[in-house]
Amino acid sequence: MILILGAIPLFEARYAIPAAIVAGYQPLEAFLLALAGNLLPIIPLLLLLGPISDFLIRHSSACDRFFRWLFERTRRQMEGRERVGALALFVFVAIPLPMTGAWSGCAAAFVFGIPFRYAFPAIALGAVVAALVIALPTLGILTMMGGSP
């Protein structure tokens, strides 16, 4: 169940970890299951967003206009800056705020045209950092409240 919660957009590891710990999972088990769930959708999302948008562009003039408009404003600015974009993706995903997780990171990588070889490690490492940023304070709060993590 924690693996599935970690894979759900907006929920991801940042909410799955505290939920698992409160539900009685051991902290390391909660961390690993939630993180694994959070990492599961990254590769399929990065690999499929392009082909899905290409399909939509070919079959809908409205989608064609939208994606042309979007890519003219985003990808043009990223030409030659893939590594900087990957660093920005890492920071974006690593900050555990609503709307800044792995799913959003994959969407941003797609919109800005950041290649898989840069996007995947940046998003995955950002997800690990975000999970740690959530897990460690959760354990500290439970310990301070007299509960055992």
C-alpha positions in Angstrom: 0.0 0.0 0.0 2.8 2.4 0.8 4.5 1.7 -2.5 1.2 2.7 -4.3 0.8 5.8 -2.2 4.4 6.8 -3.0 3.6 6.5 -6.8 0.4 8.7 -6.7 0.9 12.2 -8.1 0.8 15.0 -5.5 1.0 12.4 -2.7 4.3 10.8 -3.5 6.9 9.9 -0.8 6.5 13.2 1.0 3.1 12.1 2.4 3.5 8.3 2.1 6.5 8.3 4.5 4.6 9.9 7.5 1.5 7.9 6.7 3.5 4.6 6.8 5.3 5.5 10.0 2.1 6.5 11.7 0.6 3.2 10.4 3.3 1.3 12.2 5.9 0.6 9.5 9.5 0.7 10.6 11.1 4.0 9.5 13.6 2.4 7.0 10.9 0.3 5.5 8.5 3.2 5.2 11.3 5.3 3.6 12.3 2.6 1.1 8.7 1.6 0.1 7.6 5.2 -0.3 10.7 6.2 -2.2 10.4 3.1 -4.5 6.9 4.1 -5.3 7.9 7.7 -5.9 10.6 6.5 -8.4 8.5 4.0 -10.3 6.7 6.5 -12.6 9.7 8.5 -13.5 11.0 6.4 -16.4 7.6 5.7 -18.0 6.7 9.4 -17.7 9.9 10.6 -19.2 9.7 8.1 -22.1 6.0 8.5 -22.8 5.2 12.2 -22.6 6.9 12.9 -25.9 5.2 10.2 -27.9 1.8 11.0 -26.4 2.2 14.7 -27.3 3.3 13.7 -30.8 0.2 11.6 -31.2 -2.0 14.5 -30.0 -0.3 16.9 -32.3 -0.9 14.6 -35.3 -4.6 14.0 -34.4 -5.7 17.4 -33.2 -5.2 20.8 -34.6 -5.9 22.4 -31.2 -3.2 20.3 -29.6 -0.9 21.1 -32.5 -1.4 24.8 -31.9 -1.0 24.4 -28.1 2.2 22.4 -28.2 3.7 24.7 -30.9 2.9 27.7 -28.7 4.3 26.0 -25.5 7.5 24.7 -27.1 8.3 28.0 -28.8 8.3 29.6 -25.4 10.1 26.9 -23.4 12.4 24.8 -25.4 14.0 27.7 -27.3 15.3 29.1 -24.1 16.8 25.8 -23.0 18.9 25.1 -26.1 22.4 24.3 -24.9 21.4 24.6 -21.3 20.4 21.0 -20.5 22.7 20.6 -17.6 21.5 23.8 -16.0 18.0 22.6 -16.6 18.8 19.3 -14.9 20.2 21.2 -11.8 17.0 23.2 -11.7 14.9 20.0 -12.0 16.9 18.5 -9.0 16.2 21.6 -6.9 12.5 21.7 -7.9 11.9 18.1 -7.0 14.0 18.1 -3.9 12.0 20.9 -2.2 9.1 19.0 -0.6 6.3 21.4 -1.3 3.0 20.7 -3.0 3.3 20.5 -6.8 7.1 20.1 -6.8 7.5 16.3 -6.9 8.7 13.7 -9.4 5.5 13.9 -11.5 5.8 17.7 -11.9 9.6 17.3 -12.5 8.9 14.9 -15.4 6.4 17.3 -16.8 8.9 20.2 -16.5 11.6 18.1 -18.2 9.3 17.4 -21.1 8.1 20.9 -21.5 11.6 22.3 -21.4 13.0 19.5 -23.6 15.6 18.3 -21.1 17.0 15.0 -22.4 16.4 11.7 -20.4 20.1 11.3 -19.6 20.0 14.6 -17.6 16.4 14.5 -16.4 16.2 11.0 -14.9 19.2 11.3 -12.5 18.1 14.9 -11.5 14.5 13.9 -10.8 15.5 10.7 -9.0 18.1 12.3 -6.8 15.6 15.2 -6.1 13.0 12.6 -5.0 15.6 11.0 -2.6 16.5 14.3 -1.1 12.8 15.3 -0.7 12.1 11.9 1.0 14.9 12.5 3.4 13.8 16.0 4.1 10.4 14.6 5.1 11.5 11.4 6.9 14.1 12.9 9.2 11.8 15.5 10.8 8.9 13.0 11.0 11.1 10.7 13.1 12.3 13.6 15.2 8.7 14.8 15.9 7.6 11.3 16.8 10.6 10.9 19.2 9.9 14.3 20.8 6.3 13.3 21.3 7.4 10.2 23.2 6.4 7.8 20.5 8.8 5.3 19.1 9.7 5.6 15.4 
